[in-house]
Amino acid sequence: MNRLNTILGFLLLIAAGFIVYQNFLTGESEQIITNDSGEKQLYTCGMHPDIISDEPGNCPICEMKLTPMKSKNAGSKKEKIVLYWVAPMDPTERYDSPGKSRMGMDLVPVYEDEVAGGGVVEIDPVTVQNMNVKIHTVKEGKIQSEIFTNGILQIDETKEFHINARTEGWIEKLYVNYTGQEIKAGDKLLEIYSPKLVAAQKEYLASINYGAKIASSSVNGVASGGESLITAAYEKLVYLGMSYPEIFELENSGSIKERVSINSPSSGTVIRKNVVEGQKIKPGEQLFHIANLSNVWVMADIYENEISGLQVGDKAVIAIPGYNGENFNGRIIFIYPTVDNKTHTVKVRIELNNSSGRLKPGMIADVQIEGKSSVSGAIIPESAVIRSGKNNIAVVALGEGKFKPVEISLGMYANNQYQVSDGLAPGMEVVTSAQFLIDSESNLKAALDDFTKKKPEDENSSKTTSGNSLEIKNSDHVHTKESENSPNVEEPTLVRTGIIDVENIDLNKDGKLYECPMDWNVLSDTDGRCPLCEMKLKEYTLNEIKNNLKEHGHEYKN
């Protein structure tokens, strides 16, 4: 009997231990996650709101991370008032009653307590994540105008000379024999023999002798007439190119020079030599082109929208690729008064010291100009500005999912940044990505057709749109074996560009086509999925297709 009692007690002890294990030990590992209101926490996909899970993880359709859902009973227990219904992918697509969006997704209600007054928009965190909203803190500082452009080295036009013949003759002696020869001011360039110049010398000596004879004449006006004759003969020699020292020597010696020299008026380099010894020359013929290269100019082209930040005297750094990018310092000395009609650029002249002679006219230069600096103020990136005709808008992030578009006044622009003179203060936060959607949600900007959603960085594909053309890049999508064999997976040729011929796409002539409700220019005559976003194509009539294309900015053939 005692032995039977012992066995029964042992069995009861095992049963009690099993019950304790089931109710206490395993219960700790199966705790239910709840939210602040005590309800079980649910998770959903921002791209597919119909996907709801009681555990965190990834969406089975798009593999996006599931986000916690708001509690329906959070806050006040008072019944919420629905203002309107919106599409989960486009908050500007509003409806007065529940139903399906144009993309075939269930509409999401917007409650009265979720919409703030004064233009403030409150957006659900799931939508904020889906819209890829980026925030930037407004900073205080100065904007230094910097312009990068290209230029060409040229001769300083104020220091170049042309040597031309003033009389007919022959070159008897040439002292400058090659292009590029360095000369100094006053150096002989050549000697010429000119019958006209010889005759002019004789005329000058004769006028001197005649003037000396009639200088003592008592007849009124005769002596002054002799002086006028000498002056006229002297000026004739000057006009024919005879130098003052040579005329002085002729006057003192009384000897006529058959060869008369032509001298350089300035130091410099022979840029062009057009004559040889023995050549006959005519009046006006160019003999030499001489330039002083101690200074050179850089002619740079500046776009007209950048010219306001420049002024004469601004510093410039010139990098010469021919010298491995070596820098030379210069300053703007002149801004041209006209704009080129073809390039819409303004030429800017920069002066460089070239005492070393290393800089050669015709060289290509990389130009960096340091323009004027602004006063200290609020600075925001260019991407934070929404230009809506007359007004400029920035979307201010107020925190806790609240945003407010504000009108701002823009100041100086440089390096992809604007200085804000009114509307923002340092320390405020502004939206730099997806602000078009937020601004549209606040009814300040309705046109969203030109807005292109940027794909997340971790996706394997990206698409780039420009006008009516579309290019697919990095199309290394992960395909399952089932999708590879499926006839419903369409190729990227379904992406229609240019003027779309809807009638021609309808091959079976049933008056219907399949269209992607995300990428409206994806059209097919058969059922399938969009090659861009993998969404299932939706069936529309041809008239509906045309209306969709028109509404989303695509052209079609009537």
Residue pairs with C-beta under 8 A, 6 or more apart in sequence:
32 40
33 40
33 41
34 40
34 41
35 41
35 68
35 71
35 74
36 71
36 74
37 71
37 73
37 74
39 71
39 73
40 54
41 54
41 68
41 69
42 52
42 53
42 54
42 68
42 69
43 52
43 53
43 54
43 55
43 56
43 57
43 66
43 67
43 68
43 69
44 51
44 52
44 53
44 66
44 67
44 69
44 126
45 51
45 59
45 61
45 62
45 64
45 66
45 67
46 64
46 67
46 88
46 126
46 127
46 129
46 130
47 59
47 61
47 62
47 64
47 89
47 130
48 59
48 61
48 62
48 105
49 88
49 105
49 106
49 108
49 126
50 105
50 106
51 59
51 60
51 61
51 66
52 69
53 66
56 65
56 66
57 65
57 66
58 64
58 65
58 66
59 65
59 66
67 125
67 126
67 129
70 124
75 113
76 113
80 111
80 112
80 113
81 111
81 112
82 109
82 110
82 111
82 112
83 110
83 111
83 112
83 115
84 94
84 95
84 96
84 109
84 110
85 94
85 95
85 96
85 97
85 98
85 99
85 107
85 108
85 109
85 110
86 92
86 93
86 94
86 95
86 107
86 108
86 110
87 93
87 101
87 102
87 103
87 105
87 107
87 108
88 101
88 105
88 106
88 107
88 108
88 127
89 101
89 103
89 105
89 130
89 518
90 101
90 103
90 448
91 123
91 127
91 437
91 440
91 441
92 437
92 440
92 441
92 446
92 448
93 101
93 102
95 107
98 106
98 107
98 109
99 107
100 106
100 107
101 107
101 517
102 517
102 548
103 517
103 518
103 535
103 538
104 517
104 536
104 538
114 122
114 124
115 121
115 122
116 122
116 402
118 404
119 404
119 405
119 442
119 444
120 398
120 402
120 403
120 404
120 442
121 402
121 403
121 404
121 438
121 441
121 442
122 400
122 401
122 402
122 403
123 131
123 133
123 401
123 402
123 403
123 438
123 441
124 401
125 401
128 401
131 434
131 437
131 438
131 453
132 433
132 434
132 453
132 454
132 456
133 431
133 433
133 434
133 438
134 431
134 432
134 433
134 434
135 397
135 429
135 430
135 431
135 432
136 380
136 381
136 384
136 429
136 430
136 431
136 432
137 427
137 428
137 429
138 378
138 379
138 380
138 420
138 424
138 425
138 426
138 427
138 428
138 429
138 430
139 378
139 379
139 426
140 376
140 377
140 378
140 379
140 426
141 376
141 377
141 379
142 373
142 374
142 375
142 376
142 377
143 373
143 374
143 379
143 411
143 412
143 413
143 414
143 415
143 417
143 419
144 370
144 371
144 373
144 374
144 414
144 415
145 306
145 309
145 310
145 370
145 371
145 372
145 373
145 374
145 412
145 414
146 368
146 369
146 370
146 371
146 414
146 415
147 302
147 306
147 309
147 310
147 367
147 368
147 369
147 371
148 366
148 367
148 368
148 369
149 300
149 301
149 302
149 367
149 369
150 300
150 301
150 364
150 365
150 366
150 367
151 298
151 299
151 300
151 301
151 318
151 350
151 364
151 365
151 366
151 367
152 298
152 299
152 362
152 363
152 364
152 365
153 296
153 297
153 298
153 352
153 359
153 360
153 361
153 362
153 363
153 364
153 365
154 296
154 297
154 298
154 299
154 361
154 362
155 271
155 291
155 293
155 296
155 297
155 361
156 291
156 292
156 293
156 295
156 296
156 297
156 351
157 297
159 266
159 268
159 291
159 292
159 293
159 294
159 295
160 268
160 271
160 289
160 290
160 291
160 292
161 264
161 265
161 266
161 268
161 289
161 290
161 291
162 286
162 288
162 289
162 290
163 189
163 262
163 264
163 265
163 286
163 287
163 288
163 289
163 290
164 284
164 285
164 286
164 287
165 192
165 241
165 281
165 282
165 283
165 284
165 285
165 287
166 239
166 240
166 241
166 283
167 192
167 194
167 196
167 197
167 240
167 241
167 283
168 194
168 195
168 196
168 280
168 281
168 282
168 283
169 192
169 193
169 194
169 195
169 196
169 197
169 280
169 281
170 192
170 193
170 194
170 278
170 279
170 280
170 281
171 190
171 191
171 192
171 275
171 276
171 277
171 278
171 279
171 280
171 281
172 191
172 192
172 193
172 259
172 277
172 278
173 190
173 191
173 259
173 277
174 189
174 190
174 275
174 276
174 277
175 187
175 188
175 189
175 190
175 191
176 183
176 189
176 190
176 270
176 273
176 288
177 273
178 270
178 273
179 270
179 271
179 272
179 273
180 269
180 270
181 269
181 270
182 267
182 268
182 269
182 270
183 189
183 264
183 267
183 268
183 269
183 270
183 290
184 264
184 267
185 264
185 265
185 266
185 267
186 263
186 264
187 263
187 264
188 261
188 262
188 263
188 264
189 261
189 262
189 263
189 264
189 287
189 288
190 261
190 262
190 275
190 287
191 259
191 260
191 261
191 262
192 259
192 260
192 262
192 281
193 258
193 259
193 260
194 240
194 260
196 240
197 237
197 240
197 241
197 242
197 260
198 256
198 258
200 233
200 236
200 237
200 240
200 242
201 237
201 242
201 250
201 256
201 257
202 256
203 233
203 236
204 230
204 233
204 234
204 236
204 237
204 247
204 250
204 251
205 250
205 251
205 254
205 256
206 233
207 226
207 229
207 230
207 232
207 233
208 230
208 233
208 251
210 226
210 229
211 226
211 227
211 229
211 230
212 226
213 226
214 222
214 223
214 225
214 226
215 223
215 226
216 223
217 223
234 247
237 247
237 250
238 244
238 247
241 260
241 262
242 250
242 260
243 261
243 263
246 257
246 260
246 261
249 257
250 256
250 257
262 287
264 290
266 290
266 292
267 292
268 290
268 291
268 292
268 293
269 290
269 291
269 292
269 293
270 288
270 289
270 290
271 289
271 290
271 291
272 286
272 288
272 289
273 287
273 288
274 285
274 286
274 287
274 288
274 289
275 281
275 287
275 288
281 287
293 354
293 357
293 359
293 361
294 353
294 354
294 355
295 351
295 352
295 353
295 354
296 351
296 352
296 354
296 359
296 361
297 349
297 350
297 351
297 352
298 316
298 318
298 330
298 349
298 350
298 351
298 352
298 365
298 367
299 347
299 348
299 349
299 350
300 316
300 347
300 348
300 350
300 365
300 367
300 369
301 340
301 343
301 345
301 346
301 347
301 348
302 310
302 345
302 346
302 347
302 348
302 369
303 344
303 345
303 346
304 339
304 344
304 345
304 346
307 335
307 346
309 371
309 372
309 412
309 414
310 332
310 335
310 348
310 369
310 371
310 372
311 332
311 335
311 371
311 372
312 332
312 333
312 334
312 335
313 331
313 332
314 331
314 332
314 369
314 370
314 371
314 372
315 329
315 330
315 331
315 369
315 370
316 329
316 330
316 331
316 332
316 350
316 367
316 368
316 369
316 370
317 327
317 328
317 329
317 330
317 367
317 368
317 370
318 327
318 328
318 329
318 330
318 350
318 352
318 365
318 366
318 367
318 368
319 325
319 326
319 327
319 328
319 365
319 366
319 367
319 368
320 326
320 328
320 359
320 363
320 364
320 365
320 366
321 364
321 365
321 366
322 363
322 364
323 358
325 366
328 352
328 353
328 359
329 352
330 350
330 351
330 352
330 353
331 350
331 351
332 348
332 349
332 350
332 369
333 349
333 350
333 351
334 348
334 349
335 346
335 348
335 349
336 346
336 347
336 348
336 349
338 346
339 345
339 346
340 346
340 347
348 369
350 367
350 369
352 359
371 414
374 411
374 412
374 419
377 411
377 419
377 420
377 421
378 419
378 420
378 424
378 425
378 426
378 428
379 417
379 418
379 419
379 420
380 394
380 417
380 418
380 420
380 424
380 430
381 416
381 417
381 418
381 432
382 413
382 416
382 417
382 418
383 416
383 432
383 433
384 394
384 395
384 430
384 431
384 432
384 435
385 392
385 393
385 394
385 408
385 410
385 418
386 392
386 393
386 394
386 395
386 405
386 435
386 436
386 439
386 445
387 393
388 444
388 445
391 407
392 407
392 408
392 409
392 410
393 405
393 406
393 407
393 408
393 439
393 444
393 445
394 405
394 406
394 408
394 420
394 423
394 424
394 430
394 431
394 435
395 403
395 404
395 405
395 406
395 430
395 431
395 435
395 438
395 439
396 403
396 404
396 405
396 406
396 424
396 428
396 429
396 430
396 431
397 403
397 429
397 430
397 431
398 404
399 429
403 431
403 438
403 442
404 442
405 435
405 438
405 439
405 442
405 444
405 445
406 423
406 424
407 423
408 420
408 422
408 423
408 424
409 420
409 421
409 422
409 423
410 418
410 419
410 420
410 421
411 418
411 419
411 420
411 421
412 418
412 419
413 419
424 430
431 438
433 454
434 453
436 445
436 448
436 451
437 448
437 451
439 445
440 446
440 447
440 448
449 552
449 553
450 553
452 465
455 461
455 462
455 463
460 474
460 476
460 477
460 478
461 472
461 473
461 474
461 475
461 476
461 477
462 473
462 474
463 470
463 471
463 472
463 473
463 532
464 470
464 471
464 473
468 497
468 498
468 499
468 554
468 555
469 497
469 498
470 495
470 497
470 521
472 492
472 495
472 531
472 532
475 492
477 534
479 489
483 489
487 528
488 526
488 527
488 528
488 529
489 528
489 529
489 531
490 524
490 528
490 529
490 530
490 531
490 537
491 531
492 531
492 532
494 522
494 523
494 524
494 528
494 530
494 531
495 519
495 521
495 522
495 531
495 532
496 505
496 521
496 522
496 523
496 554
497 521
498 555
499 555
499 556
499 557
500 521
500 523
500 549
500 554
500 555
500 556
500 557
501 556
501 557
502 513
502 523
502 542
502 545
502 546
502 549
502 556
502 557
503 542
503 557
504 557
505 513
505 523
505 524
505 525
506 512
506 513
506 525
506 542
507 525
508 525
511 541
511 542
512 539
512 540
512 541
512 542
513 523
513 524
513 525
513 539
513 540
513 542
513 545
514 523
514 524
514 525
514 526
514 527
514 528
514 537
514 538
514 539
514 540
515 522
515 523
515 524
515 537
515 538
515 540
515 545
515 548
516 522
516 530
516 532
516 533
516 535
516 537
516 538
517 535
517 538
518 530
518 532
518 533
518 535
519 530
519 532
519 533
520 548
520 549
520 551
520 552
520 554
521 549
521 552
521 554
522 530
522 531
522 532
522 537
523 545
524 537
527 537
527 539
528 536
528 537
529 535
529 536
529 537
530 536
530 537
540 548
545 556
546 556
549 555
549 556
550 556
